[in-house]
Amino acid sequence: MSDEPMTASGTLRLVWPQWQGAQAATVAGLAAEFPFAAARRGYAVGTAVLQAVLPAHDGPTAIVPVPMDDVDLEERDGIEAKAAVLAQLRAALELIAAHDPERILTLGGDCSVSVAPFAALARRYGDDLAVVWIDSHPDVDTNASGYTGYHAMAVTALVGRGDADVRALLPATVPADRLALTGLHSWGEDVYPNIGAWGLTSFAPDDLRDSSRPLLDWLAGTGCSKVAVHFDVDTIDSAEVVLGLGAEPGGLTSAEVRRIVADLRGAADVVGLTIAEYLPRQAMRVAQLLDGFPLL
C-alpha cells in the first residue's frame, strides 16, 4: 500500500471492502447456505478476491479501513449501520483528497462504495462528468423507504438526495440528468417512481442487447467528455452465472456488458470505474471447509 500522495496524472486504486451497507435480513435470506456472520462479510471476501485476480496496479493504492466486528450496526434514521457507513464514507473521502487523483478504480464492497469516488470526481470535473450506473437495481431508495440497506441508496446520495448526514459529507453531487441507470430490470414499487420524479434516464437490458447506441446517444446528449462507470456484478444474467448476493435472471450477459464498457471507453474518457457487490461463493465455501484445520 502506498501512503504517498500521487501526482494528478495517476490512477488511484481504492480498495473498499465495505459490507455494512447491505441489509442484514436480506443477506441472511439470499446467502442462507452460509453462517450469517460469514455471509454478512462476504463482500469483504469478494474485494480480496478481486485484488488477487485483477492485474497488478503500478500506481498508488488506498485501502479504506473496514471493521469486521459488530460495532455501529444499529439502524438510525432509516439506515442500517448508519454510524459505520458514515465513518467509512468520511475515511474514503479523506484518502481520495490526500491523493487527489484524476482517475479512480474502486474495488468493493457493496454498491455504496461508488459514492465517495464519484462525488470526488464530480468535484474535479464538474459539468463535464456523466455517470453510467450498470446495475439490475436502481439504488434510489431513501431513508424513508422500506429497505434499510444503504447500498440501495447509493444513486440517491450521488444525485444529492436522501440522508442529510450523507449529503453533508459529499464534496459534490451529479445532476440526475447526467446519470443513466443501465441494465435496470429489478426494483421495489415503492421507490421506482423516484427515477422519473428525479429525472434519471434508464435503459433495460433489452434496450442494449444488440447495440450500445441508445446509451451512447444519451452520453453524447449530456455534452460530457468524462464518464464514471459503476458495475454491480449482479447485472450479469443469473442464467449465465450468479456473481452477486441474489440471482437476477434476465439481465445483461457478460459479452453485452463487456461491449457496453468498451463502447463507453471509445466514446469518452473513463475517469472512474467501480466493481461492486461480488460475493465469491466458492471462495467462501473453501473457507468453511478449512475452518478448524490445524496450523491455520
C-alpha positions as semicolon CSV with decimal commas, in nm:
position;residue;x (nm);y (nm);z (nm)
1;M;0,000;0,000;0,000
2;S;0,128;0,345;-0,088
3;D;0,061;0,627;0,159
4;E;0,232;0,895;-0,053
5;P;0,009;1,144;-0,239
6;M;0,004;1,076;-0,609
7;T;0,053;1,312;-0,896
8;A;-0,260;1,446;-1,067
9;S;-0,190;1,230;-1,373
10;G;-0,224;0,899;-1,187
11;T;-0,499;0,649;-1,119
12;L;-0,585;0,567;-0,761
13;R;-0,691;0,212;-0,682
14;L;-0,935;0,243;-0,394
15;V;-0,991;-0,084;-0,211
16;W;-1,305;-0,066;-0,001
17;P;-1,435;-0,397;0,142
18;Q;-1,748;-0,244;0,293
19;W;-2,018;-0,493;0,388
20;Q;-2,222;-0,287;0,635
21;G;-2,430;-0,125;0,360
22;A;-2,627;-0,441;0,285
23;Q;-2,936;-0,508;0,492
24;A;-2,868;-0,796;0,731
25;A;-3,205;-0,962;0,678
26;T;-3,159;-0,964;0,301
27;V;-2,810;-1,113;0,328
28;A;-2,936;-1,384;0,561
29;G;-3,214;-1,475;0,318
30;L;-3,014;-1,470;-0,005
31;A;-2,698;-1,638;0,126
32;A;-2,862;-1,884;0,364
33;E;-2,613;-2,157;0,274
34;F;-2,352;-1,980;0,489
35;P;-2,343;-1,899;0,860
36;F;-2,484;-1,549;0,894
37;A;-2,159;-1,394;1,021
38;A;-1,972;-1,527;0,718
39;A;-2,246;-1,432;0,472
40;R;-2,267;-1,078;0,602
41;R;-1,894;-1,026;0,547
42;G;-1,894;-1,192;0,206
43;Y;-1,842;-0,862;0,023
44;A;-1,511;-0,824;0,206
45;V;-1,408;-1,166;0,073
46;G;-1,515;-1,052;-0,274
47;T;-1,295;-0,746;-0,251
48;A;-0,996;-0,961;-0,158
49;V;-1,061;-1,196;-0,450
50;L;-1,081;-0,902;-0,691
51;Q;-0,744;-0,778;-0,565
52;A;-0,599;-1,123;-0,628
53;V;-0,734;-1,181;-0,979
54;L;-0,705;-0,835;-1,135
55;P;-0,382;-0,714;-1,299
56;A;-0,123;-0,567;-1,067
57;H;-0,157;-0,191;-1,021
58;D;0,160;0,011;-1,072
59;G;0,011;0,328;-0,923
60;P;-0,095;0,416;-0,570
61;T;-0,344;0,210;-0,374
62;A;-0,551;0,328;-0,079
63;I;-0,738;0,087;0,146
64;V;-1,042;0,214;0,331
65;P;-1,038;0,069;0,683
66;V;-1,344;-0,150;0,734
67;P;-1,408;-0,304;1,078
68;M;-1,504;-0,670;1,078
69;D;-1,672;-0,663;1,419
70;D;-2,035;-0,593;1,500
71;V;-1,986;-0,236;1,621
72;D;-2,209;0,050;1,498
73;L;-2,455;-0,172;1,315
74;E;-2,769;-0,023;1,468
75;E;-3,036;0,128;1,244
76;R;-3,067;0,504;1,266
77;D;-3,274;0,742;1,051
78;G;-3,391;0,451;0,838
79;I;-3,036;0,335;0,758
80;E;-2,892;0,015;0,899
81;A;-2,537;0,054;1,035
82;K;-2,553;0,428;0,969
83;A;-2,266;0,511;1,206
84;A;-2,037;0,259;1,033
85;V;-2,143;0,377;0,688
86;L;-2,074;0,743;0,770
87;A;-1,737;0,664;0,926
88;Q;-1,623;0,473;0,619
89;L;-1,757;0,736;0,380
90;R;-1,561;1,002;0,569
91;A;-1,244;0,790;0,567
92;A;-1,273;0,718;0,194
93;L;-1,318;1,085;0,109
94;E;-1,013;1,176;0,317
95;L;-0,800;0,916;0,140
96;I;-0,915;1,036;-0,201
97;A;-0,849;1,400;-0,113
98;A;-0,496;1,315;0,003
99;H;-0,418;1,158;-0,335
100;D;-0,624;1,399;-0,549
101;P;-0,640;1,157;-0,843
102;E;-0,756;1,220;-1,197
103;R;-0,895;0,866;-1,213
104;I;-1,022;0,623;-0,952
105;L;-1,070;0,246;-0,975
106;T;-1,275;0,124;-0,678
107;L;-1,293;-0,238;-0,570
108;G;-1,580;-0,314;-0,333
109;G;-1,770;-0,395;-0,133
110;D;-2,136;-0,308;-0,155
111;C;-2,276;-0,064;-0,412
112;S;-2,237;0,242;-0,194
113;V;-1,858;0,234;-0,238
114;S;-1,913;0,434;-0,558
115;V;-2,050;0,734;-0,369
116;A;-1,720;0,875;-0,239
117;P;-1,508;0,833;-0,555
118;F;-1,780;0,955;-0,791
119;A;-1,853;1,256;-0,568
120;A;-1,482;1,338;-0,568
121;L;-1,470;1,310;-0,947
122;A;-1,779;1,530;-0,970
123;R;-1,594;1,794;-0,769
124;R;-1,293;1,772;-1,002
125;Y;-1,475;1,762;-1,337
126;G;-1,799;1,947;-1,262
127;D;-2,036;1,967;-1,558
128;D;-1,803;1,752;-1,771
129;L;-1,878;1,429;-1,579
130;A;-2,154;1,179;-1,656
131;V;-2,224;0,858;-1,463
132;V;-2,330;0,523;-1,609
133;W;-2,472;0,300;-1,336
134;I;-2,468;-0,060;-1,463
135;D;-2,691;-0,246;-1,220
136;S;-3,001;-0,464;-1,210
137;H;-3,139;-0,230;-0,942
138;P;-3,190;0,148;-0,945
139;D;-3,041;0,212;-0,596
140;V;-3,280;0,505;-0,549
141;D;-3,416;0,410;-0,207
142;T;-3,425;0,676;0,064
143;N;-3,417;0,652;0,441
144;A;-3,796;0,677;0,425
145;S;-3,821;0,362;0,210
146;G;-3,896;0,019;0,349
147;Y;-3,547;-0,116;0,275
148;T;-3,282;0,000;0,523
149;G;-2,966;-0,120;0,347
150;Y;-2,756;0,182;0,246
151;H;-2,627;0,013;-0,070
152;A;-2,973;0,066;-0,220
153;M;-2,938;0,442;-0,156
154;A;-2,616;0,499;-0,350
155;V;-2,767;0,672;-0,654
156;T;-2,989;0,873;-0,420
157;A;-2,680;1,013;-0,248
158;L;-2,493;1,080;-0,572
159;V;-2,774;1,294;-0,711
160;G;-2,788;1,498;-0,391
161;R;-3,094;1,346;-0,227
162;G;-3,163;1,129;0,073
163;D;-2,995;1,139;0,411
164;A;-2,879;1,483;0,525
165;D;-2,574;1,350;0,712
166;V;-2,451;1,172;0,399
167;R;-2,511;1,477;0,181
168;A;-2,317;1,696;0,423
169;L;-2,002;1,486;0,369
170;L;-2,002;1,487;-0,011
171;P;-1,776;1,736;-0,192
172;A;-2,010;1,742;-0,495
173;T;-2,303;1,558;-0,649
174;V;-2,411;1,472;-1,004
175;P;-2,730;1,618;-1,156
176;A;-2,984;1,344;-1,217
177;D;-2,994;1,413;-1,591
178;R;-2,627;1,313;-1,612
179;L;-2,674;0,968;-1,456
180;A;-2,805;0,673;-1,659
181;L;-2,931;0,353;-1,497
182;T;-2,812;0,078;-1,730
183;G;-2,938;-0,280;-1,728
184;L;-3,221;-0,192;-1,488
185;H;-3,484;-0,463;-1,450
186;S;-3,541;-0,524;-1,079
187;W;-3,688;-0,274;-0,834
188;G;-3,927;-0,216;-0,548
189;E;-4,251;-0,049;-0,647
190;D;-4,224;0,194;-0,355
191;V;-3,906;0,353;-0,492
192;Y;-3,934;0,307;-0,869
193;P;-4,126;0,638;-0,911
194;N;-3,813;0,821;-0,790
195;I;-3,649;0,750;-1,126
196;G;-3,893;0,963;-1,323
197;A;-3,954;1,217;-1,049
198;W;-3,584;1,293;-1,018
199;G;-3,516;1,298;-1,393
200;L;-3,297;0,989;-1,419
201;T;-3,263;0,804;-1,751
202;S;-3,289;0,425;-1,750
203;F;-3,210;0,152;-2,000
204;A;-3,346;-0,200;-1,963
205;P;-3,133;-0,496;-2,075
206;D;-3,341;-0,536;-2,391
207;D;-3,266;-0,176;-2,489
208;L;-2,899;-0,267;-2,522
209;R;-2,898;-0,628;-2,641
210;D;-2,789;-0,556;-2,997
211;S;-2,616;-0,222;-2,965
212;S;-2,488;0,030;-2,712
213;R;-2,616;0,312;-2,936
214;P;-2,907;0,425;-2,712
215;L;-2,669;0,468;-2,419
216;L;-2,402;0,635;-2,632
217;D;-2,660;0,877;-2,771
218;W;-2,763;0,963;-2,416
219;L;-2,400;1,021;-2,321
220;A;-2,344;1,244;-2,624
221;G;-2,654;1,440;-2,526
222;T;-2,503;1,523;-2,187
223;G;-2,214;1,701;-2,358
224;C;-1,973;1,533;-2,114
225;S;-1,629;1,415;-2,216
226;K;-1,569;1,224;-1,889
227;V;-1,763;0,927;-1,758
228;A;-1,761;0,727;-1,435
229;V;-1,889;0,369;-1,464
230;H;-2,038;0,172;-1,178
231;F;-2,061;-0,204;-1,237
232;D;-2,265;-0,417;-0,999
233;V;-2,185;-0,777;-1,088
234;D;-2,546;-0,882;-1,027
235;T;-2,622;-0,718;-1,362
236;I;-2,498;-1,035;-1,529
237;D;-2,789;-1,266;-1,612
238;S;-2,804;-1,530;-1,339
239;A;-2,886;-1,787;-1,609
240;E;-2,523;-1,739;-1,716
241;V;-2,360;-1,709;-1,371
242;V;-2,454;-1,587;-1,024
243;L;-2,188;-1,339;-0,914
244;G;-2,378;-1,125;-0,665
245;L;-2,576;-1,176;-0,348
246;G;-2,900;-1,270;-0,523
247;A;-2,985;-1,437;-0,852
248;E;-3,124;-1,187;-1,104
249;P;-3,250;-1,356;-1,423
250;G;-3,295;-1,163;-1,744
251;G;-3,002;-0,929;-1,703
252;L;-2,727;-0,836;-1,943
253;T;-2,482;-1,107;-2,046
254;S;-2,110;-1,087;-1,982
255;A;-2,048;-1,024;-2,350
256;E;-2,303;-0,742;-2,355
257;V;-2,151;-0,572;-2,051
258;R;-1,802;-0,601;-2,198
259;R;-1,926;-0,444;-2,523
260;I;-2,105;-0,162;-2,341
261;V;-1,798;-0,076;-2,133
262;A;-1,572;-0,092;-2,439
263;D;-1,808;0,137;-2,630
264;L;-1,816;0,383;-2,340
265;R;-1,436;0,379;-2,334
266;G;-1,435;0,462;-2,703
267;A;-1,683;0,746;-2,664
268;A;-1,548;0,924;-2,355
269;D;-1,262;0,940;-2,108
270;V;-1,339;0,685;-1,837
271;V;-1,218;0,852;-1,518
272;G;-1,396;0,627;-1,269
273;L;-1,476;0,258;-1,251
274;T;-1,627;0,065;-0,961
275;I;-1,666;-0,311;-0,936
276;A;-1,916;-0,388;-0,662
277;E;-2,135;-0,649;-0,493
278;Y;-1,917;-0,951;-0,577
279;L;-1,996;-1,243;-0,345
280;P;-1,750;-1,527;-0,424
281;R;-1,944;-1,828;-0,307
282;Q;-1,677;-2,084;-0,398
283;A;-1,409;-1,897;-0,204
284;M;-1,644;-1,870;0,092
285;R;-1,716;-2,243;0,075
286;V;-1,342;-2,318;0,081
287;A;-1,312;-2,103;0,393
288;Q;-1,591;-2,309;0,553
289;L;-1,421;-2,633;0,453
290;L;-1,087;-2,531;0,604
291;D;-1,229;-2,388;0,923
292;G;-1,069;-2,574;1,215
293;F;-0,785;-2,730;1,014
294;P;-0,456;-2,744;1,205
295;L;-0,182;-2,487;1,155
296;L;-0,419;-2,231;1,002
